[in-house]
Amino acid sequence: MTDDKNALLQQAEAARDELNAALTAAGVVLPSLGVDVLSYADQHPLVLVELGRCNVPTAKALAAALRAGAT
């Protein structure tokens, strides 16, 4: 992995960790939260944070947390 790709991966992992910490503080756990490894496999990577899938109660908890933070 080149230094540029490694830096992008580290940035994505840091963003994932920051989002995870904020969600956890709001009482929300996204079990599939992670870095999309395929997004940086290209020659010109676009590293993405994958929010993944969640069940209905988790989606509702996330919506409530977002609404609470918006006020």
SETORSE-72496 format. One record per residue: x, y, z of N, C-alpha, C in turn; residue in three letters. Coordinates in pm, whole numbers, padded with zeros to 5 digits, always signed. Example, Ala and Ser with C-alpha at 12.3 -4.5 7.8 and 13.67 -1.06 7.14 Angstrom:
REM SETORSE-72496
+01319-00569+00780+01230-00450+00780+01320-00330+00780ALA +01285-00225+00708+01367-00106+00714+01290+00003+00787SER 
***
This chain:
REM SETORSE-72496
+00085-00118+00000+00000+00000+00000+00089+00124+00000MET +00058+00221-00086+00139+00342-00092+00111+00428+00029THR +00201+00525+00051+00183+00616+00164+00053+00694+00152ASP +00017+00736+00029-00107+00812+00008-00228+00726+00043ASP -00230+00602-00002-00342+00513+00029-00347+00484+00178LYS -00232+00467+00239-00227+00441+00383-00282+00561+00460ASN -00247+00682+00417-00297+00803+00483-00448+00813+00467ALA -00499+00781+00348-00644+00784+00326-00715+00682+00414LEU -00657+00565+00425-00715+00462+00509-00717+00506+00655LEU -00609+00565+00702-00603+00613+00840-00706+00722+00864GLN -00726+00811+00765-00827+00916+00778-00968+00855+00788GLN -00994+00756+00705-01124+00691+00707-01146+00618+00839ALA -01044+00551+00890-01056+00482+01017-01079+00581+01131GLU -01012+00696+01126-01031+00798+01228-01174+00855+01222ALA -01224+00877+01101-01361+00927+01085-01461+00824+01136ALA -01436+00697+01105-01523+00589+01155-01524+00587+01307ARG -01407+00598+01367-01396+00595+01513-01466+00715+01576ASP -01451+00832+01515-01516+00953+01565-01668+00939+01558GLU -01717+00889+01444-01861+00868+01428-01911+00764+01527LEU -01837+00657+01545-01875+00553+01639-01884+00608+01781ASN -01789+00690+01820-01789+00748+01955-01911+00839+01974ALA -01942+00919+01873-02057+01010+01882-02187+00931+01888ALA -02197+00827+01806-02318+00745+01808-02333+00673+01941LEU -02224+00621+01993-02227+00550+02121-02271+00645+02232THR -02221+00768+02230-02260+00867+02330-02409+00898+02322ALA -02466+00885+02201-02609+00909+02182-02691+00782+02203ALA -02625+00673+02240-02695+00548+02267-02728+00467+02143GLY -02654+00491+02035-02678+00421+01909-02556+00338+01872VAL -02579+00211+01836-02471+00124+01791-02505+00074+01652VAL -02420+00107+01555-02435+00054+01420-02338-00063+01406LEU -02388-00186+01411-02299-00302+01415-02216-00321+01289PRO -02259-00264+01178-02184-00282+01054-02097-00161+01019SER -02082-00066+01111-02002+00053+01085-01857+00012+01060LEU -01803+00059+00950-01665+00024+00918-01615+00100+00797GLY -01494+00071+00757-01434+00130+00639-01458+00035+00523VAL -01505+00088+00412-01531+00008+00292-01398-00019+00223ASP -01346-00140+00242-01213-00173+00190-01207-00169+00037VAL -01317-00199-00029-01315-00196-00175-01304-00054-00230LEU -01343+00045-00152-01340+00182-00201-01198+00237-00214SER -01101+00177-00149-00964+00225-00167-00876+00124-00240TYR -00938+00027-00304-00862-00072-00380-00825-00021-00519ALA -00891+00084-00565-00868+00138-00698-00735+00213-00702ASP -00689+00239-00824-00565+00314-00842-00580+00456-00787GLN -00700+00513-00800-00732+00645-00747-00841+00628-00641HIS -00800+00594-00519-00898+00554-00418-00988+00668-00370PRO -01110+00632-00342-01206+00719-00276-01251+00641-00153LEU -01189+00669-00042-01214+00590+00078-01347+00630+00139VAL -01433+00531+00166-01565+00555+00219-01583+00488+00354LEU -01662+00552+00439-01703+00492+00566-01838+00427+00539VAL -01846+00298+00565-01966+00220+00540-02050+00219+00667GLU -02172+00275+00657-02260+00276+00773-02328+00142+00792LEU -02343+00068+00685-02397-00067+00695-02546-00071+00719GLY -02590-00188+00755-02732-00211+00779-02758-00215+00928ARG -02883-00186+00965-02921-00195+01106-03068-00234+01115CYS -03107-00278+01232-03247-00318+01251-03334-00194+01276ASN -03464-00214+01279-03559-00103+01293-03539-00026+01424VAL -03523-00093+01538-03501-00015+01661-03376+00073+01655PRO -03270+00024+01593-03148+00103+01580-03171+00222+01488THR -03243+00202+01378-03275+00312+01287-03357+00419+01359ALA -03451+00377+01442-03533+00472+01516-03449+00546+01620LYS -03358+00475+01685-03269+00538+01783-03178+00640+01715ALA -03130+00608+01598-03046+00701+01522-03126+00824+01483LEU -03247+00805+01435-03332+00919+01399-03360+01007+01520ALA -03388+00946+01634-03414+01024+01756-03291+01102+01798ALA -03173+01040+01789-03050+01108+01825-03023+01226+01733ALA -03050+01208+01605-03031+01318+01510-03128+01432+01537LEU -03253+01397+01565-03352+01501+01597-03313+01576+01724ARG -03267+01504+01825-03227+01568+01950-03109+01661+01928ALA -03017+01621+01843-02900+01703+01815-02931+01824+01729GLY -03042+01819+01655-03079+01929+01567-03148+02042+01640ALA -03193+02015+01763-03264+02120+01838-03175+02189+01937THR 
***
